[in-house]
Amino acid sequence: MPTLRTTTSPTSPRRTTPRPDRPASPLVPPPAPAAARTRYRIDLAYDGSPFAGFARQRDQVTVQGELETACGRVFDQPVELTCAGRTDRGVHALAQVVHLDLDLSVPRAARAVEDLGVLRARLDQQVGRAITIWQIRAVPAAFDARFSAAARRYRYRLVDAAVADPIRRHDRWQVGEPLSLTAMRAGARSLLGEHDFASFCRRAQGGTTVRRLDRLALSRPAQGRIDAVLDGPAFCHQQVRSIIGCLVEVGRGRRAPEWIAGVLAERDRQAAARVAPPHGLTLEQVRYGRRWPASPPVVARSG
């Protein structure tokens, strides 16, 4: 009986990959494994006095620049930070939040995150005395320091005592004349709610100046001092400082309280008073929804 031989049909597909027991061609490198990236959240505070703002700038000392440099040394890789609020030159933060993504296939980075308490202390030493690292922790990739934030709180500190306090001159505006808290409160009422704050903002190209102000509380925590606390989902550039500048004009008696409502209605930057100095302003709190971990308790303090 003749032996039957199997033949391959001309239309049969040809094998294009090496057999499991045969090595791949040395000319074709194996695919690189996907980088193991993990997102981390850092809660920090800083004295804004020595910095040209938070955001990285060429040939300027900034909070982002200092922190990214420190992280690059510790994690042996370039990092890019995203922050909850980009503070201006001289503005302080008690509760800034940033996130960064780390490639944990880098051995030094993998070792660094084994003990986050030790890592916090190490980063705190690296960034210098003007920055304090409160906490660092791993978070889901969906967390975004900026866009996951539900609300932000700013505090502006004013001093209307006749004699200035030289020790606290770097974190409060020493106006140098008495301010009427009653008049300032009356003027502030018209700003609550959702409005077009074009008169109080430096308009960004293509951006909106419509914002919602949930709280504007003015108080005297001590003789000769006024604190303004502002809460809202987000603020546009220089909005808080511009509001304070206008309220101080009312407090001095140079403008009537109802003038504030008129400035708001104008929607013209030229209608407002000069912005308040940056050093009196502090980013005091960033709140996230229940989905995300709360800020560490230490950042709830205010002086």
C-alpha positions as CSV (number, residue, x, y, z in Angstrom):
1,M,0.0,0.0,0.0
2,P,1.6,3.3,-1.0
3,T,2.5,5.7,1.8
4,L,0.4,8.9,1.9
5,R,2.3,12.2,2.4
6,T,0.7,15.3,3.7
7,T,1.2,18.4,1.6
8,T,0.7,22.0,2.4
9,S,-1.9,23.9,0.5
10,P,-0.7,27.0,-1.4
11,T,-3.3,28.9,0.5
12,S,-2.3,27.7,4.0
13,P,-0.9,30.5,6.2
14,R,2.9,30.3,6.8
15,R,4.3,30.4,10.3
16,T,5.7,33.9,11.0
17,T,6.7,33.6,14.6
18,P,9.5,31.4,16.0
19,R,8.6,28.1,17.6
20,P,8.7,28.1,21.4
21,D,11.7,25.9,21.4
22,R,13.6,28.1,18.9
23,P,15.3,31.3,19.9
24,A,14.0,34.5,18.3
25,S,16.2,36.2,15.7
26,P,18.9,38.3,17.4
27,L,18.1,41.1,14.9
28,V,14.6,41.5,16.5
29,P,14.8,42.6,20.2
30,P,12.1,41.4,22.5
31,P,9.3,43.9,23.4
32,A,10.1,46.0,26.4
33,P,7.8,45.5,29.4
34,A,5.4,48.3,30.1
35,A,6.6,50.8,32.7
36,A,5.1,50.3,36.1
37,R,3.9,53.8,36.9
38,T,2.2,54.6,40.2
39,R,0.7,58.0,41.1
40,Y,1.6,59.6,44.4
41,R,0.1,62.6,46.2
42,I,2.2,65.0,48.2
43,D,0.8,67.5,50.7
44,L,3.1,70.4,51.4
45,A,3.4,73.9,52.7
46,Y,5.7,76.7,51.8
47,D,6.7,80.2,52.6
48,G,6.3,82.0,49.3
49,S,8.7,84.8,50.1
50,P,11.8,83.4,48.3
51,F,9.9,82.0,45.3
52,A,8.8,83.4,42.0
53,G,5.5,81.5,42.4
54,F,4.7,77.9,42.3
55,A,5.0,77.1,38.6
56,R,8.3,76.3,37.0
57,Q,10.0,79.2,35.2
58,R,13.2,79.5,33.4
59,D,16.0,81.1,35.4
60,Q,13.7,81.6,38.4
61,V,13.5,79.9,41.8
62,T,10.0,78.3,42.1
63,V,8.3,75.8,44.3
64,Q,7.7,73.4,41.4
65,G,11.3,73.7,40.3
66,E,12.7,73.0,43.7
67,L,10.4,70.0,44.4
68,E,10.9,68.5,40.9
69,T,14.6,68.7,41.3
70,A,14.5,67.1,44.7
71,C,12.2,64.3,43.4
72,G,14.5,63.7,40.4
73,R,17.4,63.1,42.7
74,V,15.5,60.8,45.0
75,F,13.7,58.8,42.4
76,D,16.4,58.8,39.7
77,Q,14.1,60.0,37.0
78,P,12.6,63.2,35.7
79,V,9.2,64.0,37.2
80,E,6.5,66.5,36.5
81,L,4.2,67.8,39.1
82,T,0.5,68.8,38.9
83,C,-0.7,71.1,41.6
84,A,-4.0,72.1,43.1
85,G,-3.4,75.8,42.9
86,R,-0.7,77.7,41.1
87,T,0.2,80.4,43.6
88,D,1.9,83.7,42.4
89,R,5.2,85.2,43.5
90,G,5.3,85.7,47.2
91,V,2.0,83.9,48.0
92,H,2.2,81.2,50.7
93,A,0.6,77.8,51.0
94,L,-0.3,75.9,54.2
95,A,-2.0,73.1,52.2
96,Q,-0.8,72.7,48.7
97,V,-1.4,69.4,47.0
98,V,0.5,67.9,44.1
99,H,0.6,64.6,42.3
100,L,3.3,62.9,40.3
101,D,3.7,59.6,38.4
102,L,6.7,57.3,39.2
103,D,8.2,54.6,37.1
104,L,8.8,51.9,39.7
105,S,10.8,49.8,37.3
106,V,13.7,52.2,38.2
107,P,15.4,50.5,41.2
108,R,16.1,53.6,43.2
109,A,12.5,54.7,42.9
110,A,11.2,51.3,43.9
111,R,13.4,51.4,47.0
112,A,12.5,54.9,47.9
113,V,8.7,54.2,48.2
114,E,9.1,51.1,50.4
115,D,8.7,53.3,53.5
116,L,6.7,56.5,52.8
117,G,7.5,57.9,56.3
118,V,11.2,57.7,55.6
119,L,10.6,59.1,52.1
120,R,8.7,62.1,53.5
121,A,11.6,63.0,55.8
122,R,14.1,62.5,53.0
123,L,12.2,64.8,50.6
124,D,11.7,67.3,53.4
125,Q,15.4,67.6,53.8
126,Q,16.0,67.9,50.1
127,V,13.7,70.8,49.4
128,G,15.1,73.3,51.9
129,R,13.7,75.2,54.8
130,A,11.1,77.2,52.9
131,I,9.1,74.1,52.0
132,T,7.7,71.5,54.3
133,I,6.5,68.1,53.2
134,W,3.5,67.1,55.3
135,Q,2.7,63.7,53.7
136,I,3.3,61.5,50.7
137,R,1.0,58.5,49.7
138,A,0.1,56.4,46.8
139,V,-3.3,57.2,45.1
140,P,-5.3,55.8,42.3
141,A,-4.4,56.9,38.8
142,A,-7.8,58.7,38.5
143,F,-6.8,61.2,41.3
144,D,-5.7,64.6,39.9
145,A,-4.5,67.2,42.3
146,R,-6.1,70.0,40.3
147,F,-9.2,68.5,38.7
148,S,-10.3,66.2,41.5
149,A,-10.4,69.2,43.9
150,A,-13.9,70.1,45.0
151,A,-13.1,73.4,46.8
152,R,-10.2,75.7,47.7
153,R,-9.8,78.0,50.7
154,Y,-7.7,81.1,50.8
155,R,-7.0,83.3,53.8
156,Y,-5.8,87.0,53.5
157,R,-4.3,88.6,56.6
158,L,-4.6,92.3,57.1
159,V,-3.1,94.5,59.9
160,D,-4.7,97.9,60.5
161,A,-2.9,98.6,63.8
162,A,-1.0,101.9,64.0
163,V,2.3,100.1,64.8
164,A,3.5,97.4,62.5
165,D,4.7,94.0,63.7
166,P,8.1,93.4,62.0
167,I,8.1,89.7,62.8
168,R,4.9,89.0,60.8
169,R,5.5,91.5,58.0
170,H,6.2,88.7,55.5
171,D,2.7,87.0,55.8
172,R,0.2,89.9,56.2
173,W,-0.5,93.3,54.6
174,Q,0.1,96.0,57.1
175,V,-2.2,98.7,55.9
176,G,-1.2,101.2,58.5
177,E,-4.6,102.8,59.1
178,P,-7.9,101.8,60.7
179,L,-10.3,99.7,58.6
180,S,-14.1,99.5,59.1
181,L,-14.9,95.9,59.3
182,T,-18.6,96.7,59.1
183,A,-18.3,98.5,55.8
184,M,-16.1,95.8,54.4
185,R,-18.6,93.1,55.3
186,A,-21.4,95.1,53.7
187,G,-19.4,95.4,50.5
188,A,-18.5,91.7,50.4
189,R,-22.1,90.5,50.4
190,S,-22.6,91.4,46.7
191,L,-19.8,89.0,45.7
192,L,-21.3,85.8,47.1
193,G,-22.7,83.3,44.6
194,E,-21.9,82.8,40.9
195,H,-20.9,85.8,38.9
196,D,-18.6,86.9,36.1
197,F,-15.6,88.2,38.0
198,A,-14.0,89.8,35.0
199,S,-13.4,93.0,37.0
200,F,-11.4,91.1,39.6
201,C,-9.4,88.7,37.4
202,R,-6.5,88.8,35.0
203,R,-8.3,87.1,32.1
204,A,-6.5,84.1,30.6
205,Q,-6.7,83.7,26.8
206,G,-9.7,81.6,26.0
207,G,-10.6,81.2,29.6
208,T,-13.8,82.1,31.5
209,T,-14.0,84.5,34.4
210,V,-17.3,83.1,35.7
211,R,-16.7,81.8,39.2
212,R,-18.7,80.8,42.3
213,L,-17.8,82.3,45.6
214,D,-19.3,80.2,48.4
215,R,-17.9,82.1,51.4
216,L,-16.3,85.5,52.1
217,A,-15.9,85.8,55.9
218,L,-14.2,88.8,57.5
219,S,-13.3,88.7,61.1
220,R,-11.0,90.3,63.8
221,P,-9.1,87.4,65.4
222,A,-7.1,90.0,67.4
223,Q,-6.9,93.7,68.0
224,G,-5.5,95.5,64.9
225,R,-6.0,92.5,62.6
226,I,-8.5,91.5,60.0
227,D,-8.7,88.1,58.3
228,A,-10.6,87.4,55.1
229,V,-11.4,83.7,54.3
230,L,-12.7,82.9,50.8
231,D,-14.1,79.5,49.7
232,G,-14.9,78.4,46.2
233,P,-14.5,75.6,43.8
234,A,-11.9,77.5,41.9
235,F,-10.5,81.0,41.5
236,C,-9.1,82.8,38.5
237,H,-5.8,84.6,38.4
238,Q,-5.4,87.4,41.0
239,Q,-9.1,87.2,41.9
240,V,-8.6,86.9,45.7
241,R,-6.0,89.7,45.8
242,S,-8.2,92.0,43.7
243,I,-11.2,91.4,45.9
244,I,-9.2,92.3,49.0
245,G,-7.8,95.4,47.3
246,C,-11.3,96.6,46.7
247,L,-12.5,95.8,50.2
248,V,-9.6,97.7,51.7
249,E,-10.7,100.8,49.8
250,V,-14.1,100.4,51.3
251,G,-12.6,99.8,54.8
252,R,-10.5,103.0,54.5
253,G,-13.7,104.9,53.7
254,R,-12.5,105.9,50.2
255,R,-15.4,104.0,48.6
256,A,-18.9,103.2,49.8
257,P,-19.8,99.5,50.3
258,E,-22.2,99.5,47.3
259,W,-19.2,100.4,45.0
260,I,-18.2,96.8,45.1
261,A,-21.4,95.7,43.4
262,G,-20.8,98.3,40.7
263,V,-17.3,97.1,40.1
264,L,-18.7,93.5,39.7
265,A,-21.3,94.7,37.2
266,E,-18.7,96.6,35.1
267,R,-16.9,93.4,34.1
268,D,-13.9,95.6,33.4
269,R,-10.5,95.1,35.1
270,Q,-10.0,98.9,35.1
271,A,-13.0,99.4,37.4
272,A,-11.4,97.7,40.4
273,A,-8.8,99.0,42.8
274,R,-5.2,97.8,42.8
275,V,-4.6,94.2,43.8
276,A,-3.5,93.6,47.3
277,P,0.1,92.6,47.9
278,P,0.8,88.9,47.4
279,H,2.5,88.2,50.8
280,G,-0.7,88.5,52.8
281,L,-2.3,85.6,50.9
282,T,-2.2,81.9,51.9
283,L,-3.7,78.9,50.2
284,E,-5.0,77.4,53.4
285,Q,-7.0,74.3,52.3
286,V,-7.8,72.1,49.3
287,R,-10.9,69.9,49.8
288,Y,-11.5,66.7,47.8
289,G,-14.7,64.6,47.7
290,R,-15.3,61.5,49.8
291,R,-13.8,59.4,47.1
292,W,-10.3,60.7,47.9
293,P,-8.3,60.6,51.2
294,A,-8.6,63.7,53.4
295,S,-5.7,66.0,53.9
296,P,-3.5,65.4,56.9
297,P,-4.8,67.2,60.1
298,V,-1.7,69.3,60.4
299,V,-2.7,71.4,57.4
300,A,-5.9,72.6,59.1
301,R,-3.9,74.9,61.3
302,S,-3.8,78.7,60.7
303,G,-1.8,81.3,62.4
